[in-house]
Amino acid sequence: MPILFFSLFEIYNLNQTEEELTQIYDQQLSSITFAANQYADDIVQNWLSELNLAEDYSQESLDAFLNNHWSVDAMYLYDFQKLGLENMGWKVNDSSFHAENLPIENILAENEGLIEKLGRYFEADYQKKFPLTIKNDSSRAILLCVVGKNKNKGILAALVINIKQFTFEVLGPRLQQLSRGRFVFVVHDQRKNMGIFYTKKNFTGELVKEEKVWILPDQTLYVYSTGVTIEDTVRQRANVNLWMLIGLNVILIAVVFLVFRNLRRELELAQYKSDFVSNVSHELRTPLALIRMFAETLELKRVPTEDKKEEYHRIIRQESERLTGIVNKILNFSELDSGKRAFTFQDHDICKLVKDTMYTYEYHLKQKGFDWELACPDSSPMLSLDHGAISEAVVNLIDNAVKYSEEKKFIKIFFQKGNKEFGLSVSDQGIGISPEHQKAIFDKFFRVTKGSLYSVQGTGLGLSLVQDIMKAHQGRISLESQLGEGSTFTLWFPLQTPKKPKE
């Protein structure tokens, strides 16, 4: 849950950061387009200021004004008080412009309400300007404004602006200054599929902003990014942070999983150790109690016959051997676990070794009611083995077969030839081992304590001890088992001579 909340919080922060950065970038782009529009507006305002300051509106002064401003193709002046009665047009710089082709009177008549507003603004000592579209001429626009020194006697000025010339002459230098090599600006006429470039004729970029041009109606200023946009940068950073967050979550989950697994293993190991102490205590208590009981009976001379006396002596010897076996198993495991056990490797006929081991263990099998079979091959290889350790491993496997066989009391020992290996198998017809426990049974202290197996005595060290012995011989132990059909444990020895294990 903490990891989930942390992830959601970080993802929320990433989204917030991305939105904030995008908003800041958009504001910066808006500042750029505003600066371009404001600059163009200031230029036009300077034109109007020149007309406001003019002493008279003679042909010469107006020709001088038009010669100084090449973006103005023509200018019409009207006495605002006698609109339509006094007008005069001038043409400069562009031979394609013909005043007679411009229906200026019609345009003014269509915008009579607008002109009245301009007059009221002028009378209120506020100079307002309005751009107008020329329907039959997409290359020019008209700018209307009232000029003059006397607010009670204004003059209506209709400036015919050459859009292309104005864009190059006025907007161009400012856009070049604002681009700084990072942006491409395009002025696009919505009525005509045309664009005007300022930084590069050919470019590849992403459209990041568009804004209307204040002074030029139907013209839109488009801003293209020539490099990596802030959206790309934010997206890349967000992706990197997201992947880092995912990686961190994976690591955290893995750490939590490992901690949980180790904690569970430690708890299981603690439980196994607790069961081990309990089982060992029981295993030791039983032979000690029998030895003490029969020894006291013999000491008090309460044995009626010599046969009974011999039987008691035999029981004392058997329980002593059993007690010795338990103690030896614990000591051997302790030496193996601490790496202090020394092995003495000599060449042995493994079949003969097993025969000798079974000869000493045969009496115990008969006492338990078991039959057994040893199937030796015609010829068995000489293997470099520690005689005592392998005998101990075989006894542990047979002891397990005895413990976990209920009705069918039969044990078979046979040999297998593998690829560069030679196997010694101990097979029983007991209760078998479930698949879920087949890997865990080789762990130290582990014992299956479910169902009828709970009453089976043991220390949980036998198979772990066998596995450690086989590791010392550079071999391995394998298991084949099915519930209700029995188990087969195989000790696999390498055919080459094993190296002496490290101290």
Backbone torsions as a table, in degrees:
resi	resn	phi	psi	omega
1	MET	NA	-45.4	177.3
2	PRO	-59.1	-39.1	179.2
3	ILE	-64.4	-40.6	179.5
4	LEU	-63.8	-46.7	179.2
5	PHE	-63.2	-41.1	178.7
6	PHE	-61.5	-42.7	-179.4
7	SER	-64.8	-45.8	179.8
8	LEU	-62.4	-39.7	178.9
9	PHE	-64.1	-43.0	-179.4
10	GLU	-68.1	-39.3	177.7
11	ILE	-64.1	-40.6	176.8
12	TYR	-61.7	-42.8	178.3
13	ASN	-63.7	-38.9	178.0
14	LEU	-61.7	-44.1	179.0
15	ASN	-64.2	-42.1	178.5
16	GLN	-62.7	-43.7	179.8
17	THR	-63.0	-42.5	179.4
18	GLU	-63.0	-42.7	179.1
19	GLU	-65.0	-41.5	-180.0
20	GLU	-65.2	-44.0	179.7
21	LEU	-65.7	-40.9	177.9
22	THR	-63.5	-40.0	178.9
23	GLN	-65.2	-42.2	178.4
24	ILE	-63.2	-43.3	180.0
25	TYR	-63.6	-41.8	178.5
26	ASP	-63.8	-37.7	177.3
27	GLN	-65.2	-39.1	177.6
28	GLN	-64.5	-41.6	177.3
29	LEU	-65.2	-39.0	176.9
30	SER	-62.4	-36.0	177.5
31	SER	-64.5	-36.7	179.9
32	ILE	-66.9	-49.1	-179.8
33	THR	-66.1	-35.3	177.1
34	PHE	-64.4	-40.5	179.8
35	ALA	-62.9	-39.5	179.1
36	ALA	-65.8	-45.8	179.4
37	ASN	-65.0	-40.5	-178.7
38	GLN	-65.8	-37.4	178.7
39	TYR	-64.5	-44.6	179.0
40	ALA	-64.0	-39.2	179.0
41	ASP	-64.9	-39.5	178.9
42	ASP	-64.9	-38.4	178.3
43	ILE	-61.1	-47.7	180.0
44	VAL	-64.4	-37.3	179.1
45	GLN	-64.0	-35.3	176.5
46	ASN	-64.7	-36.7	176.6
47	TRP	-60.8	-46.4	-177.7
48	LEU	-65.7	-34.2	177.6
49	SER	-63.1	-38.8	176.8
50	GLU	-61.3	-42.1	179.3
51	LEU	-68.4	-34.0	178.5
52	ASN	-64.3	-35.2	-174.8
53	LEU	-89.2	-4.4	-177.5
54	ALA	-63.7	137.8	179.2
55	GLU	-70.4	-39.6	177.4
56	ASP	-147.2	172.6	179.9
57	TYR	-115.9	51.9	-179.7
58	SER	-74.9	167.0	179.8
59	GLN	-59.8	-40.0	-176.9
60	GLU	-66.3	-45.4	-177.9
61	SER	-66.5	-37.3	179.6
62	LEU	-73.6	-34.7	174.4
63	ASP	-62.9	-39.9	178.2
64	ALA	-63.3	-40.4	178.9
65	PHE	-62.2	-45.9	-178.5
66	LEU	-67.4	-34.6	178.6
67	ASN	-68.2	-26.8	179.7
68	ASN	-82.6	-17.8	-176.4
69	HIS	-128.7	94.5	-173.1
70	TRP	-71.8	-13.7	179.2
71	SER	-77.5	-12.7	-179.9
72	VAL	-98.4	111.3	-180.0
73	ASP	-75.8	-35.3	-177.7
74	ALA	-158.6	161.5	178.9
75	MET	-143.4	133.2	177.4
76	TYR	-113.9	133.1	177.9
77	LEU	-116.2	137.3	179.3
78	TYR	-132.4	138.0	172.0
79	ASP	-68.1	116.6	-173.0
80	PHE	-62.5	-29.2	180.0
81	GLN	-78.5	-24.6	-178.8
82	LYS	-126.0	54.7	-175.3
83	LEU	-57.6	130.8	178.1
84	GLY	90.1	-8.5	-178.1
85	LEU	-98.1	-41.2	-178.9
86	GLU	-118.4	113.0	176.7
87	ASN	-148.2	157.7	-177.4
88	MET	-157.6	136.2	-178.2
89	GLY	-117.2	148.6	179.0
90	TRP	-128.5	142.1	-179.6
91	LYS	-122.1	132.8	177.6
92	VAL	-142.7	158.3	163.9
93	ASN	67.7	-29.3	-174.3
94	ASP	-125.7	107.3	-177.4
95	SER	-70.3	-15.2	-179.3
96	SER	-78.9	-12.2	-179.1
97	PHE	-86.4	130.2	177.2
98	HIS	-127.0	117.9	-174.9
99	ALA	-59.4	-33.2	-177.0
100	GLU	-69.8	-17.7	178.8
101	ASN	-85.1	-8.1	-178.7
102	LEU	-98.4	112.5	-179.4
103	PRO	-78.6	68.1	-174.5
104	ILE	-63.0	-40.3	-179.7
105	GLU	-63.5	-39.8	178.2
106	ASN	-62.9	-41.5	-179.3
107	ILE	-63.6	-42.6	-179.5
108	LEU	-66.8	-37.8	179.7
109	ALA	-65.5	-37.1	179.5
110	GLU	-68.6	-23.5	-177.2
111	ASN	-114.5	35.5	-177.5
112	GLU	-60.7	-41.6	178.4
113	GLY	-62.0	-39.2	179.0
114	LEU	-65.1	-40.8	-179.6
115	ILE	-64.5	-38.6	177.0
116	GLU	-62.1	-39.0	176.7
117	LYS	-63.1	-41.3	178.1
118	LEU	-59.5	-40.0	178.6
119	GLY	-64.2	-43.2	179.9
120	ARG	-65.0	-39.8	176.4
121	TYR	-60.2	-44.0	-178.2
122	PHE	-63.6	-43.1	178.8
123	GLU	-63.6	-28.4	177.6
124	ALA	-85.1	13.2	178.7
125	ASP	64.1	35.5	177.4
126	TYR	-133.6	120.8	-176.1
127	GLN	-92.5	115.4	-178.7
128	LYS	-112.4	145.5	179.3
129	LYS	-128.7	146.1	-178.9
130	PHE	-132.4	126.3	174.1
131	PRO	-85.5	145.1	179.6
132	LEU	-128.7	150.4	177.9
133	THR	-91.7	139.6	173.6
134	ILE	-97.1	115.9	-170.9
135	LYS	-62.6	-41.1	-175.1
136	ASN	-97.4	11.6	-179.9
137	ASP	-145.8	100.0	-176.5
138	SER	-82.8	-6.3	-178.5
139	SER	-91.7	-4.9	-177.6
140	ARG	-134.9	161.3	175.7
141	ALA	-139.7	158.9	179.4
142	ILE	-111.1	135.6	176.1
143	LEU	-114.6	119.3	-179.1
144	LEU	-100.2	138.5	176.3
145	CYS	-163.5	153.4	176.2
146	VAL	-101.0	126.5	-177.8
147	VAL	-122.7	168.1	178.1
148	GLY	135.6	161.0	-179.1
149	LYS	-83.6	-33.6	-175.7
150	ASN	-97.9	119.4	-176.8
151	LYS	-69.4	-15.2	178.3
152	ASN	-89.9	-8.6	179.5
153	LYS	-137.9	82.1	-178.0
154	GLY	-91.6	162.1	177.8
155	ILE	-121.9	126.9	178.8
156	LEU	-80.3	121.8	178.8
157	ALA	-108.1	126.7	175.2
158	ALA	-114.6	102.0	-177.5
159	LEU	-93.7	124.7	176.3
160	VAL	-90.0	108.9	-173.8
161	ILE	-97.9	131.0	173.8
162	ASN	-81.5	111.2	-171.7
163	ILE	-61.2	-47.2	-178.4
164	LYS	-64.6	-45.2	-179.9
165	GLN	-63.5	-42.0	179.8
166	PHE	-63.5	-40.5	-179.1
167	THR	-63.5	-45.4	-179.1
168	PHE	-73.4	-41.1	-173.8
169	GLU	-77.3	-39.2	-174.5
170	VAL	-101.8	-56.5	-175.0
171	LEU	-73.7	-36.9	-173.5
172	GLY	-51.9	-57.5	-178.3
173	PRO	-58.9	-37.7	-179.4
174	ARG	-68.8	-39.5	179.0
175	LEU	-67.5	-37.2	176.1
176	GLN	-60.6	-40.9	-179.7
177	GLN	-66.9	-38.1	-177.9
178	LEU	-77.0	-23.8	-174.5
179	SER	-68.1	-42.0	179.3
180	ARG	52.2	29.6	177.3
181	GLY	76.8	1.8	-176.9
182	ARG	-105.9	-17.0	-175.5
183	PHE	-132.0	155.5	171.0
184	VAL	-119.1	129.5	-179.1
185	PHE	-105.8	136.5	179.0
186	VAL	-131.9	128.9	172.7
187	VAL	-101.4	121.1	-172.7
188	HIS	-119.8	130.0	177.0
189	ASP	-87.3	120.2	-177.2
190	GLN	-68.8	-21.0	-179.8
191	ARG	-86.9	-16.3	-174.8
192	LYS	-142.2	131.0	-176.0
193	ASN	-73.4	80.6	-179.3
194	MET	-142.6	149.5	177.5
195	GLY	-138.2	154.7	-179.6
196	ILE	-124.6	124.0	-176.2
197	PHE	-102.5	152.2	-176.1
198	TYR	-123.5	-33.0	-176.4
199	THR	-101.4	-40.1	179.8
200	LYS	-144.0	145.3	175.4
201	LYS	-76.2	-39.4	176.9
202	ASN	-116.8	128.5	-177.9
203	PHE	-150.7	156.6	171.6
204	THR	-125.3	126.2	-178.7
205	GLY	-166.3	176.3	-178.7
206	GLU	-112.0	132.0	178.7
207	LEU	-66.3	122.8	-177.1
208	VAL	-116.7	-15.4	-178.1
209	LYS	-162.6	145.4	172.2
210	GLU	-139.8	142.9	-175.1
211	GLU	-150.8	142.4	176.4
212	LYS	-68.0	144.9	174.1
213	VAL	-86.7	121.5	-173.1
214	TRP	-60.7	-47.9	-171.9
215	ILE	-77.2	-27.1	-174.1
216	LEU	-111.7	105.0	178.7
217	PRO	-65.5	147.6	-179.9
218	ASP	69.4	6.9	176.9
219	GLN	-106.5	135.6	-179.7
220	THR	-121.9	135.1	177.9
221	LEU	-95.3	118.4	178.5
222	TYR	-105.4	137.3	180.0
223	VAL	-115.9	122.5	178.0
224	TYR	-112.4	140.8	177.0
225	SER	-91.5	129.6	179.6
226	THR	-88.5	-13.2	-179.8
227	GLY	-119.8	-148.0	178.5
228	VAL	-80.9	125.3	-179.7
229	THR	-77.7	164.7	178.3
230	ILE	-64.5	-32.4	177.1
231	GLU	-62.5	-42.9	178.0
232	ASP	-63.8	-43.3	-180.0
233	THR	-62.3	-46.6	179.7
234	VAL	-63.3	-41.8	-179.8
235	ARG	-63.7	-41.8	178.9
236	GLN	-64.6	-44.6	178.1
237	ARG	-63.0	-40.8	179.2
238	ALA	-63.4	-41.5	179.1
239	ASN	-64.7	-43.9	178.6
240	VAL	-61.3	-47.4	179.5
241	ASN	-63.4	-36.9	179.3
242	LEU	-66.1	-43.4	178.1
243	TRP	-66.4	-37.7	175.9
244	MET	-63.6	-39.1	178.3
245	LEU	-65.0	-42.7	177.9
246	ILE	-63.0	-44.3	178.0
247	GLY	-60.9	-41.9	178.6
248	LEU	-63.6	-40.8	178.4
249	ASN	-64.4	-40.8	178.2
250	VAL	-61.4	-43.3	179.0
251	ILE	-63.7	-44.6	179.7
252	LEU	-62.0	-43.5	178.9
253	ILE	-63.9	-41.9	178.4
254	ALA	-62.6	-42.4	178.9
255	VAL	-63.2	-45.1	178.6
256	VAL	-61.2	-42.1	179.2
257	PHE	-62.9	-44.6	179.7
258	LEU	-64.6	-42.5	178.4
259	VAL	-62.5	-44.4	179.8
260	PHE	-63.1	-43.8	-179.6
261	ARG	-65.3	-43.3	178.4
262	ASN	-64.2	-39.5	178.1
263	LEU	-63.9	-42.4	178.7
264	ARG	-64.4	-40.9	178.1
265	ARG	-63.9	-39.5	178.2
266	GLU	-64.3	-41.5	177.8
267	LEU	-64.7	-42.0	177.6
268	GLU	-63.9	-41.7	179.3
269	LEU	-64.0	-39.4	177.3
270	ALA	-63.4	-40.0	177.7
271	GLN	-66.6	-41.5	178.3
272	TYR	-61.1	-42.6	179.7
273	LYS	-63.9	-39.8	177.5
274	SER	-62.7	-44.6	176.9
275	ASP	-64.4	-37.4	179.0
276	PHE	-60.8	-47.0	178.7
277	VAL	-60.6	-42.2	179.7
278	SER	-64.9	-44.9	-178.7
279	ASN	-66.9	-42.7	179.7
280	VAL	-63.9	-40.5	178.1
281	SER	-59.7	-42.6	178.9
282	HIS	-67.6	-42.2	-179.9
283	GLU	-62.4	-37.1	179.5
284	LEU	-77.2	-36.4	-176.1
285	ARG	-66.2	-38.3	-176.3
286	THR	-63.5	-54.4	178.5
287	PRO	-64.9	-35.8	179.1
288	LEU	-63.7	-40.7	179.3
289	ALA	-64.4	-42.0	179.3
290	LEU	-65.8	-44.1	179.4
291	ILE	-60.2	-44.2	-179.7
292	ARG	-64.5	-43.8	-176.7
293	MET	-63.5	-48.8	-177.8
294	PHE	-72.4	-31.6	176.3
295	ALA	-65.6	-42.4	177.6
296	GLU	-64.8	-37.7	178.0
297	THR	-62.6	-43.9	178.4
298	LEU	-67.1	-39.1	-179.0
299	GLU	-64.9	-36.7	179.6
300	LEU	-83.4	0.3	176.8
301	LYS	55.9	46.1	178.0
302	ARG	-103.0	18.6	179.8
303	VAL	-89.3	119.4	-173.1
304	PRO	-70.6	-34.2	-174.6
305	THR	-133.0	166.1	178.0
306	GLU	-69.5	-33.4	178.7
307	ASP	-62.8	-41.0	178.2
308	LYS	-66.0	-36.8	179.0
309	LYS	-62.0	-44.2	179.0
310	GLU	-64.5	-38.5	178.7
311	GLU	-62.9	-41.8	179.4
312	TYR	-65.2	-40.9	177.0
313	HIS	-61.9	-40.3	-179.9
314	ARG	-64.9	-41.2	179.1
315	ILE	-64.1	-41.1	178.2
316	ILE	-61.9	-41.8	179.7
317	ARG	-65.1	-44.9	-179.1
318	GLN	-62.3	-44.5	179.9
319	GLU	-68.0	-31.8	175.8
320	SER	-65.7	-42.6	177.6
321	GLU	-64.0	-40.3	177.6
322	ARG	-62.2	-43.1	178.7
323	LEU	-63.8	-41.1	178.6
324	THR	-63.2	-40.0	179.0
325	GLY	-62.4	-41.7	179.4
326	ILE	-63.0	-47.4	-179.2
327	VAL	-63.0	-42.2	-179.8
328	ASN	-63.9	-38.8	179.7
329	LYS	-62.4	-43.1	-179.7
330	ILE	-66.4	-43.1	-179.6
331	LEU	-65.7	-42.5	178.9
332	ASN	-63.5	-40.9	177.8
333	PHE	-63.0	-42.3	179.8
334	SER	-61.0	-41.1	179.1
335	GLU	-67.0	-41.7	178.8
336	LEU	-65.6	-43.4	-176.7
337	ASP	-64.8	-33.2	-179.9
338	SER	-91.5	-3.5	179.8
339	GLY	74.1	21.0	-177.2
340	LYS	-99.6	-7.1	-177.6
341	ARG	-77.3	131.9	-179.8
342	ALA	-100.6	136.1	179.4
343	PHE	-110.1	141.4	177.2
344	THR	-113.8	109.1	-176.1
345	PHE	-93.5	129.1	174.3
346	GLN	-140.9	157.3	178.5
347	ASP	-72.7	128.1	-178.9
348	HIS	-135.9	148.2	167.6
349	ASP	-82.4	109.9	-171.6
350	ILE	-64.6	-31.1	178.7
351	CYS	-66.0	-42.1	177.8
352	LYS	-65.9	-37.5	178.9
353	LEU	-60.6	-42.4	-179.7
354	VAL	-68.3	-38.8	177.9
355	LYS	-59.2	-45.1	179.4
356	ASP	-62.4	-41.5	-179.8
357	THR	-64.4	-42.9	-179.1
358	MET	-68.9	-28.7	178.1
359	TYR	-63.0	-41.3	-179.3
360	THR	-77.7	-22.6	-176.8
361	TYR	-99.1	-5.2	-174.3
362	GLU	-61.6	-39.8	-178.0
363	TYR	-61.6	-41.2	179.5
364	HIS	-63.4	-39.3	178.6
365	LEU	-64.6	-41.1	179.0
366	LYS	-64.5	-38.9	178.5
367	GLN	-61.4	-33.2	-179.9
368	LYS	-87.5	-3.3	178.1
369	GLY	80.6	28.6	-177.4
370	PHE	-101.0	143.5	167.7
371	ASP	-103.4	150.6	-179.0
372	TRP	-144.9	159.9	-178.2
373	GLU	-140.3	133.9	176.8
374	LEU	-117.2	115.9	-178.8
375	ALA	-108.7	99.3	179.5
376	CYS	-90.6	143.6	177.0
377	PRO	-72.5	167.6	179.3
378	ASP	-60.2	-37.0	177.1
379	SER	-143.5	127.2	178.6
380	SER	-112.7	145.3	-177.5
381	PRO	-73.0	154.7	172.7
382	MET	-82.8	123.0	-178.2
383	LEU	-116.2	146.5	176.8
384	SER	-82.0	107.9	-172.2
385	LEU	-135.0	159.3	165.9
386	ASP	-93.8	110.4	-172.5
387	HIS	-55.0	-50.8	-176.6
388	GLY	-64.2	-40.5	-177.6
389	ALA	-67.6	-42.4	180.0
390	ILE	-68.9	-38.6	175.6
391	SER	-59.9	-41.0	178.6
392	GLU	-64.5	-39.7	178.9
393	ALA	-64.5	-43.6	179.3
394	VAL	-63.5	-43.7	179.3
395	VAL	-61.3	-40.2	178.4
396	ASN	-62.8	-41.7	178.8
397	LEU	-65.9	-42.1	179.0
398	ILE	-67.0	-39.1	178.7
399	ASP	-61.7	-40.1	176.0
400	ASN	-63.9	-42.0	178.6
401	ALA	-60.7	-37.8	178.8
402	VAL	-67.1	-43.7	-176.9
403	LYS	-64.9	-37.0	-170.6
404	TYR	-108.9	24.6	172.3
405	SER	-113.4	125.5	-174.6
406	GLU	-103.8	-64.4	-175.8
407	GLU	-95.4	-51.0	-178.2
408	LYS	-87.3	101.0	-175.3
409	LYS	-99.5	79.1	-179.3
410	PHE	-142.7	134.3	179.9
411	ILE	-126.0	131.9	177.9
412	LYS	-119.8	133.6	177.6
413	ILE	-117.6	125.4	-178.3
414	PHE	-146.2	174.2	-174.5
415	PHE	-124.1	150.6	-179.5
416	GLN	-132.5	145.6	176.3
417	LYS	-106.6	120.0	179.2
418	GLY	-112.4	-171.3	178.4
419	ASN	-77.2	103.1	-178.5
420	LYS	63.4	22.0	179.0
421	GLU	-139.7	156.8	174.9
422	PHE	-130.8	126.5	-171.3
423	GLY	-110.1	140.4	173.1
424	LEU	-112.7	115.6	-174.4
425	SER	-110.3	138.4	174.1
426	VAL	-120.2	115.0	-174.2
427	SER	-118.3	139.8	176.3
428	ASP	-129.5	173.2	178.3
429	GLN	-118.6	42.8	-175.8
430	GLY	-87.4	-150.7	-172.3
431	ILE	-80.2	-14.9	179.9
432	GLY	78.0	175.5	-177.3
433	ILE	-128.0	132.5	-179.7
434	SER	-69.2	150.9	-179.5
435	PRO	-57.2	-33.4	-177.7
436	GLU	-68.5	-19.6	-178.1
437	HIS	-106.5	-4.5	-171.7
438	GLN	-67.0	-30.7	177.4
439	LYS	-83.1	-34.2	-174.0
440	ALA	-75.4	-19.9	-174.6
441	ILE	-66.2	-17.4	178.9
442	PHE	-88.4	-3.7	176.1
443	ASP	-76.6	144.2	-179.0
444	LYS	-67.5	140.6	179.4
445	PHE	74.8	-6.1	-176.5
446	PHE	-76.5	135.0	174.0
447	ARG	-142.7	139.9	175.0
448	VAL	-76.9	120.8	-175.2
449	THR	-120.5	29.9	180.0
450	LYS	-103.3	147.2	174.3
451	GLY	62.5	-135.7	-176.9
452	SER	-71.7	-13.5	-178.3
453	LEU	-75.0	-12.5	-176.5
454	TYR	-63.7	-33.1	-176.3
455	SER	-83.4	-8.0	-179.5
456	VAL	-74.8	126.2	-177.8
457	GLN	-81.1	153.0	178.0
458	GLY	167.7	168.5	-179.2
459	THR	-102.1	-16.5	-177.1
460	GLY	79.8	16.0	-177.9
461	LEU	-110.0	-15.5	-170.8
462	GLY	-56.9	-57.1	-176.1
463	LEU	-70.1	-34.3	175.1
464	SER	-62.6	-39.2	178.2
465	LEU	-65.1	-43.0	179.1
466	VAL	-61.6	-43.4	-180.0
467	GLN	-62.5	-41.7	178.6
468	ASP	-65.4	-37.3	177.6
469	ILE	-63.3	-42.4	-179.9
470	MET	-67.9	-35.1	175.4
471	LYS	-62.6	-38.9	178.3
472	ALA	-64.6	-27.7	177.6
473	HIS	-92.3	10.7	-178.2
474	GLN	57.7	31.3	178.4
475	GLY	-115.3	-163.1	-179.0
476	ARG	-151.8	167.4	176.5
477	ILE	-123.6	136.6	178.9
478	SER	-123.3	163.6	-175.7
479	LEU	-139.5	134.8	169.6
480	GLU	-127.1	123.1	-174.8
481	SER	-153.3	145.8	172.7
482	GLN	-136.1	138.9	-178.8
483	LEU	-59.8	129.6	177.2
484	GLY	82.9	-6.1	-177.4
485	GLU	-118.1	-13.1	177.2
486	GLY	114.0	-179.6	-176.6
487	SER	-137.5	150.4	175.7
488	THR	-130.0	115.7	174.7
489	PHE	-101.3	133.2	-178.9
490	THR	-123.8	126.7	174.2
491	LEU	-94.1	115.7	-177.7
492	TRP	-101.6	122.3	-179.1
493	PHE	-109.2	137.2	174.5
494	PRO	-69.8	141.2	-179.1
495	LEU	-73.3	-21.5	175.4
496	GLN	-80.8	163.4	-177.3
497	THR	-71.7	123.6	180.0
498	PRO	-68.3	145.3	176.4
499	LYS	-77.5	153.5	178.2
500	LYS	-67.3	126.5	-179.3
501	PRO	-63.0	150.1	179.2
502	LYS	-65.9	142.3	178.2
503	GLU	-69.8	NA	NA
